């Protein structure tokens, strides 16, 4: 779903004099104000009870209860899931000690994280486990969706926020991998090896002009997170940090360099997706291959050899 949109956008990029069509990013200079994302404005945790009280009828717990009610009523789980995602308004929450950040910087929507949260709320036995796992792990939905259908199910505002996440997190992470491969090839003929920290520093230095640890310190200082453990970063913060790197790159690099680096990330993302599809086809072929007749005795498959 997401990869098809990225490929279309990359084609547009080639036609736009080096511009990459990143959609609906907020003007951080205050010109246009916040963009519509399909979520309620973020709020201070100290206001949580008031916030949830005002939105109780439409808040997370009510939506999760509706989701389970639809499952009990026999509604297809994938349809019920997208109903819940479409109506979800809380950009972040903490549940069972885990922080869920669905909307990064009020711009980038991680829809699979929200799908995971919703599916985890269902009572045991209500969801087909293999289909849920295929969606959350392999991004393989039980019902094929065109990009237009995907946009309609998410709603237009959430769909554009999803594209921000695709470019700002997924493609940016793929760019890191692409640059790491470039550096490994450059060093392949050298007689000495480089430590992991050295390689990470060179990857981030090549893309952003600074080492990873210095960039993380800058990110945390900008967000008043100086007390965070310098040796540890949680998944939610890593996603937000990656998106911050993406925005930093857009703001500081010339358009031609932005287009070139983003295209590298897109190409790596396509490569990873193609490899994943090949693995899926091999697994499907193996599962569909009928057993050899000599391996079956009285209708029971037995081990041979």
C-alpha positions as CSV (number, residue, x, y, z in Angstrom):
1,X,0.0,0.0,0.0
2,X,2.5,2.6,1.1
3,X,5.2,1.5,-1.3
4,X,3.0,2.0,-4.3
5,X,2.4,5.6,-3.3
6,X,6.1,6.2,-2.7
7,X,6.9,4.9,-6.1
8,X,4.3,7.3,-7.7
9,X,5.7,10.2,-5.7
10,X,9.3,9.3,-6.7
11,X,8.2,9.5,-10.4
12,X,6.7,12.9,-9.8
13,X,9.9,14.0,-8.1
14,X,11.9,13.2,-11.3
15,X,9.6,15.7,-13.2
16,X,9.8,18.5,-10.6
17,X,13.3,19.9,-11.1
18,X,14.8,18.1,-8.1
19,X,11.8,18.6,-5.8
20,X,10.6,15.7,-3.6
21,X,6.8,15.9,-3.1
22,X,6.6,15.6,0.7
23,X,2.9,16.4,1.4
24,X,1.3,18.6,4.1
25,X,4.2,19.5,6.3
26,X,3.6,22.3,8.8
27,X,5.3,25.6,8.2
28,X,7.5,25.9,11.2
29,X,8.0,29.6,10.7
30,X,4.3,30.1,11.5
31,X,3.1,31.0,8.1
32,X,0.3,28.5,7.4
33,X,-0.2,27.1,10.9
34,X,-0.9,23.5,11.7
35,X,-2.0,21.0,9.0
36,X,-5.1,18.9,9.3
37,X,-4.2,15.3,10.3
38,X,-7.4,13.7,11.5
39,X,-6.3,13.8,15.1
40,X,-7.2,16.2,18.0
41,X,-4.5,18.7,19.0
42,X,-1.9,17.2,21.4
43,X,-2.4,18.0,25.0
44,X,-0.4,18.4,28.2
45,X,-0.5,15.1,30.3
46,X,-1.6,17.2,33.2
47,X,-4.8,18.0,31.3
48,X,-5.5,14.3,30.5
49,X,-8.5,13.8,32.7
50,X,-10.2,17.0,31.4
51,X,-9.3,16.1,27.8
52,X,-10.6,12.6,28.1
53,X,-13.6,13.8,30.0
54,X,-14.6,16.2,27.2
55,X,-14.0,13.5,24.5
56,X,-15.2,10.5,26.5
57,X,-17.9,9.6,24.0
58,X,-15.4,9.5,21.2
59,X,-12.3,8.7,23.1
60,X,-10.0,5.6,22.9
61,X,-11.9,3.5,25.3
62,X,-15.2,4.1,23.6
63,X,-13.7,3.3,20.2
64,X,-12.1,0.1,21.4
65,X,-15.4,-0.9,23.0
66,X,-17.1,-0.3,19.6
67,X,-14.4,-2.3,17.9
68,X,-15.0,-5.3,20.1
69,X,-18.8,-5.0,19.7
70,X,-18.5,-5.0,16.0
71,X,-16.3,-8.2,16.2
72,X,-18.9,-9.9,18.4
73,X,-21.6,-8.8,15.9
74,X,-19.7,-10.6,13.1
75,X,-18.3,-7.6,11.2
76,X,-15.1,-8.5,9.3
77,X,-12.2,-7.5,11.6
78,X,-10.3,-5.6,9.0
79,X,-13.3,-3.4,8.3
80,X,-13.9,-2.8,12.0
81,X,-10.2,-2.0,12.4
82,X,-10.3,0.8,9.8
83,X,-13.5,2.2,11.3
84,X,-11.6,2.5,14.6
85,X,-8.5,4.0,13.0
86,X,-10.5,6.5,10.9
87,X,-12.3,7.8,14.1
88,X,-9.3,7.7,16.4
89,X,-8.4,11.2,17.6
90,X,-5.8,10.8,20.4
91,X,-2.3,11.4,18.9
92,X,-0.5,9.5,21.7
93,X,-1.2,7.6,24.9
94,X,0.4,5.5,27.6
95,X,-1.1,2.1,28.1
96,X,0.2,-0.7,30.4
97,X,3.4,1.3,30.9
98,X,4.1,1.6,27.2
99,X,4.2,4.9,25.3
100,X,2.3,4.9,22.0
101,X,3.0,7.9,19.8
102,X,0.7,7.6,16.8
103,X,1.3,11.1,15.4
104,X,4.9,12.3,15.4
105,X,5.4,16.1,15.6
106,X,1.7,16.5,14.8
107,X,2.5,15.5,11.2
108,X,3.5,11.9,10.7
109,X,1.0,9.1,11.3
110,X,2.2,5.5,12.2
111,X,-1.0,3.7,11.3
112,X,0.4,0.2,11.9
113,X,1.3,1.2,15.5
114,X,-2.3,2.3,16.1
115,X,-3.5,-0.9,14.4
116,X,-1.4,-2.9,16.8
117,X,-2.8,-1.1,19.8
118,X,-6.4,-1.7,18.6
119,X,-5.8,-5.4,17.8
120,X,-4.2,-5.9,21.2
121,X,-7.3,-4.6,22.9
122,X,-9.5,-7.4,21.5
123,X,-10.4,-10.4,23.7
124,X,-8.7,-13.7,23.0
125,X,-10.2,-15.6,20.1
126,X,-12.0,-12.6,18.5
127,X,-9.3,-12.0,15.8
128,X,-7.6,-14.4,13.3
129,X,-4.1,-14.5,14.7
130,X,-2.4,-15.4,11.4
131,X,-4.1,-12.5,9.6
132,X,-3.3,-10.0,12.3
133,X,0.4,-11.1,12.3
134,X,0.6,-10.8,8.5
135,X,-0.7,-7.3,8.7
136,X,1.4,-6.0,11.6
137,X,4.6,-7.9,10.8
138,X,4.6,-8.1,7.0
139,X,2.1,-5.3,6.2
140,X,0.1,-7.8,4.3
141,X,-3.7,-7.1,4.7
142,X,-6.2,-9.9,4.5
143,X,-8.0,-8.0,1.7
144,X,-5.9,-6.4,-1.1
145,X,-6.4,-2.6,-1.1
146,X,-5.6,-0.2,-3.9
147,X,-4.0,3.1,-2.8
148,X,-7.3,4.9,-3.5
149,X,-9.1,2.4,-1.3
150,X,-6.5,2.7,1.4
151,X,-6.9,6.5,1.4
152,X,-10.7,6.2,1.6
153,X,-10.5,3.9,4.6
154,X,-8.0,6.0,6.5
155,X,-9.6,9.3,5.6
156,X,-7.8,11.9,3.5
157,X,-6.2,13.8,6.4
158,X,-4.8,10.7,8.1
159,X,-3.7,9.4,4.7
160,X,-1.5,12.5,4.1
161,X,-0.2,12.2,7.6
162,X,0.7,8.5,6.8
163,X,2.6,9.7,3.8
164,X,4.6,12.0,6.0
165,X,5.5,9.0,8.1
166,X,6.4,7.0,5.0
167,X,8.9,9.6,3.8
168,X,10.0,11.0,7.2
169,X,10.6,7.7,9.0
170,X,10.5,4.7,6.6
171,X,12.4,6.3,3.7
172,X,14.8,8.1,6.1
173,X,15.7,4.8,7.8
174,X,16.1,3.2,4.4
175,X,18.5,6.0,3.5
176,X,20.6,5.1,6.5
177,X,20.8,1.5,5.2
178,X,21.6,2.7,1.7
179,X,24.4,4.9,2.9
180,X,25.8,2.2,5.1
181,X,26.0,-0.1,2.1
182,X,27.8,2.6,0.1
183,X,30.4,3.1,2.9
184,X,30.9,-0.7,3.2
185,X,31.6,-0.9,-0.5
186,X,34.0,2.0,-0.3
187,X,35.9,0.2,2.5
188,X,35.7,-3.4,1.1
189,X,39.3,-3.2,-0.3
190,X,40.8,-1.9,2.9
191,X,42.9,-4.2,5.0
192,X,41.4,-3.1,8.3
193,X,37.9,-3.2,9.7
194,X,35.8,-0.4,11.3
195,X,33.9,-0.6,14.5
196,X,30.1,-0.3,14.5
197,X,30.3,3.1,16.2
198,X,32.7,4.4,13.5
199,X,30.4,3.2,10.7
200,X,27.3,4.8,12.3
201,X,29.2,8.0,12.8
202,X,30.3,8.0,9.1
203,X,26.7,7.2,7.9
204,X,25.2,10.1,9.8
205,X,28.1,12.3,9.0
206,X,27.7,11.7,5.3
207,X,24.0,12.4,5.4
208,X,23.6,15.1,8.1
209,X,27.1,16.4,8.6
210,X,27.3,15.3,12.3
211,X,27.7,12.2,14.3
212,X,24.7,10.3,15.5
213,X,25.3,10.9,19.2
214,X,25.7,14.7,18.6
215,X,22.5,14.8,16.6
216,X,20.7,12.9,19.3
217,X,21.9,15.4,21.9
218,X,20.8,18.3,19.7
219,X,17.4,16.7,19.2
220,X,16.9,16.1,23.0
221,X,18.0,19.6,23.8
222,X,15.5,21.0,21.3
223,X,12.8,19.0,23.0
224,X,13.9,19.7,26.5
225,X,14.8,16.0,27.1
226,X,18.4,16.5,28.4
227,X,17.7,14.2,31.3
228,X,17.2,11.2,28.9
229,X,19.7,8.3,29.2
230,X,22.4,9.0,26.6
231,X,23.1,5.3,26.2
232,X,19.4,4.2,25.7
233,X,16.7,5.2,23.3
234,X,13.1,3.8,23.3
235,X,11.4,2.9,20.0
236,X,9.0,5.8,20.2
237,X,11.8,8.3,20.7
238,X,13.9,6.6,17.9
239,X,10.9,7.1,15.5
240,X,10.6,10.7,16.5
241,X,14.3,11.3,16.2
242,X,14.3,9.9,12.7
243,X,11.5,12.2,11.7
244,X,13.4,15.1,13.2
245,X,16.5,14.2,11.2
246,X,14.3,14.1,8.1
247,X,12.9,17.6,8.8
248,X,16.4,18.8,9.6
249,X,17.7,17.5,6.3
250,X,14.8,19.2,4.4
251,X,15.5,22.5,6.1
252,X,19.3,22.6,5.8
253,X,20.2,20.9,2.5
254,X,19.7,22.3,-1.0
255,X,16.8,20.8,-3.0
256,X,19.0,18.8,-5.4
257,X,20.7,17.1,-2.5
258,X,17.4,16.4,-0.7
259,X,16.0,14.8,-3.9
260,X,19.2,12.7,-4.4
261,X,19.3,11.4,-0.9
262,X,15.5,10.7,-0.7
263,X,15.7,8.8,-4.0
264,X,18.4,6.6,-2.5
265,X,16.2,5.9,0.4
266,X,13.2,5.1,-1.9
267,X,15.3,2.7,-4.0
268,X,16.5,0.9,-0.9
269,X,12.9,0.7,0.4
270,X,11.8,-0.9,-2.9
271,X,14.7,-3.3,-2.7
272,X,13.7,-4.4,0.8
273,X,10.1,-4.7,-0.2
274,X,11.0,-6.9,-3.2
275,X,13.1,-9.1,-1.0
276,X,10.2,-9.5,1.4
277,X,7.8,-10.4,-1.5
278,X,10.2,-13.1,-2.7
279,X,10.3,-14.6,0.8
280,X,6.5,-14.6,0.9
281,X,6.3,-16.3,-2.5
282,X,8.8,-19.0,-1.4
283,X,6.9,-19.7,1.8
284,X,3.6,-19.8,0.0
285,X,5.0,-22.2,-2.6
286,X,6.4,-24.5,0.1
287,X,3.1,-24.5,2.0
288,X,1.1,-25.3,-1.1
289,X,3.4,-28.1,-2.4
290,X,1.6,-31.5,-2.0
291,X,3.5,-34.1,0.0
292,X,5.1,-37.0,-1.9
293,X,2.8,-40.0,-2.0
294,X,5.5,-42.2,-0.5
295,X,5.4,-40.0,2.6
296,X,1.7,-40.8,3.3
297,X,0.6,-44.0,5.0
298,X,-3.2,-44.5,5.5
299,X,-3.8,-40.8,4.9
300,X,-1.2,-39.8,7.6
301,X,1.9,-37.8,6.7
302,X,4.9,-39.4,8.3
303,X,8.6,-38.5,8.6
304,X,10.8,-40.3,6.0
305,X,14.5,-40.8,6.1
